[in-house]
Amino acid sequence: MLNKRSIFTRVRYLYICFLWIGLCLNLHAQTIEIPISLLEQGKVDEIKLTEAGITVKSEDIEKAKTKADEVKITIDISIGEIESVISNLESDAETTDVYLEGLQRDKKDYQVGEANSSFLKLLDKELEIVKQKVNVGNEQISAYKDQVAALQNQSKIYADRVSLLGSVIVTV
């Protein structure tokens, strides 16, 4: 029968062993160094990162560059179209704001002149509709601006992918 002291001692030694094994696993990691002269001569077509199981070829980088260029062109076209829509929405919003201010002035004038109450109710409904239109327009502008930001981020992701693939070949 084991007493508490011997159990504690064995657990402590097991803990130290596992800790030591965990630290020693990092010593087995190897880095692959390719002389710069080989990179400059173009003799290195394929690099295998055995630890991660990733293979990067120079053709992969070329494909990634091509895809990034295609995506950038498509995104630039889309951003141009979206900015045109945003411009139209902003001009509509300005026009609607001017119309809203005119309605509010008319309402004040009719209230002072003691106009028909049904006419004032109708004017109030129109004011609410115009205010809702302004809010919807502002939300649309915000949504389109968010879409432009997302497209710009997508373009950056493709560019980063190309640079990452390029850095794998250069640094490895």
N, C-alpha and C positions, 0 to 999 in steps of 0.2 A: 504494500500500500504506500502510495506516494503522499508525502506531506505537502503542505502549502508552499514551503520554501523551495522544494525541488521542482514543483510545477512552475512556480514563478521563474526560476532560473532557466528551465527548459524553454519556456515561452519567450523569455528575453533573448536567449541564444538563437531561437528560430527567427525572431524579429530581426536581429542583427544579420543573420544569414540572408534573409529575403532582401533586406536593405542593400547588403553588399552585392547580391546578384543583380538587383535592379540598377545599381550604379555601374556595375561592370558591363552590362549590356551595351551601354553607350560606347565602350571602348572598342567594340567589334564593328561599329559603323565605319565605313571607309569612304573616303572622298576620292573621286576620280579626277585626275588632273590631265588635261590635254595640252601639250606644248603649243604655244602660240604659233610656232612655225607650221604646224600641221593645220591649224585653223586657217592661216593665211594661204596655204597651198590648196585648200579646198579638199583635202584628202579625207576629212571627217564628214561623211555623209549621214551617219546614223549614230546617235548616242543613246545608249541604253542606261537608264537609271535603274539598276537592279533592285535597289532598296524599295523604291516606290512602284516599280513595275511599269514605268512610263518609257515610251520610245518616242523620241522627237527626231524627225527627219527634216532636212532642209526644204523638201517639197511641202511639208506641213506648214512651214513658215510662209512659203510663197502662196499657198492656198489661203492661209489666214490673212495675208496682206491683200489678196484679191478680194476676199469676202469683206474685209474691212473697208476697202475702197468702194465696193458695190453698196454696202450698207450706208456709208457716208454720203454717197451721191443720192441714194433714195431718201435718206433722212433730210438732207439739205432741201430736196424738192418738197418733201412733206412739211418741213418747217416753213418754207416760203409760202406754201398754200395756207397753212394755219395762221401765219402772221397776217396774211391778207384777210382772212376771216376775222381775226382779232381786230384789225383796223376797221373793217366794216361794222363790227359790233360796237366798237368804241364810238364811231361816228353816229351810229343809231342811238347809242346811249346818250350822247350829247344832245341830239335832236329831241329825244324823249324827255330829258331833263328840262330843256327849254319849254317844251309843251306842258310839262308838269307844273313848272313855275307859272306859266300863263293860266292854267286851270286854277291854281291856288289864288292868283290875283283876282280872277273872275269870281271865284267863290266869295272872297271878301267883299267885292263890289256888290254882288247880288245879296249878300247878307245885310249890308248896310242899306241897300235899296228895298229891303223886305220883299224879296221875290217869292214866288209860289213855293210852298214847302215841298211839293212833289218834284219840282225842278231842282231844288237843292239836294234832295235825296238822290236824284239821278246824277247830279254833278259829283256827289260824294262817292257813288259807285264807280264813276269814271275815274275819279282820283285814285281810288284803291286799285283799280285795274292797271292804271299807268304805273303806280308804285310797284305793283307786282311785276310788271314788265321790266322795270328798271332793275329790280332784284334778280330776276331771271337772267337778264343780260349780263349783270355783274358776275353771277355764278358761272355763266357760260364763258366769259372772258377768263375767269380764274381757272376753269377746267382746261381751256385751251392752252393757257400759259403753263399749267402743270404738264400737259401733254408735250409741249415743246421741251420742257426740262427733262422729261422722261426720255424723249428721243435723243437729246444731247447726251444724256447719261449712257444710253445704249451705244451711241457712236464711240464714246470714251471707253466703254467696256471692250469693244472690238479692237480699238487701238491699243489698249493695255494688254490684250491677249497676244497681239502681234509682238509687242515689246517683251512680254514675258517669255514667249517662245524663243525669241531672239537671244534673250539673256541666258536661257538654259543652255543653248549651244555655246555661247561665248564663255560662260563661267565654268561650265563643267569640263 
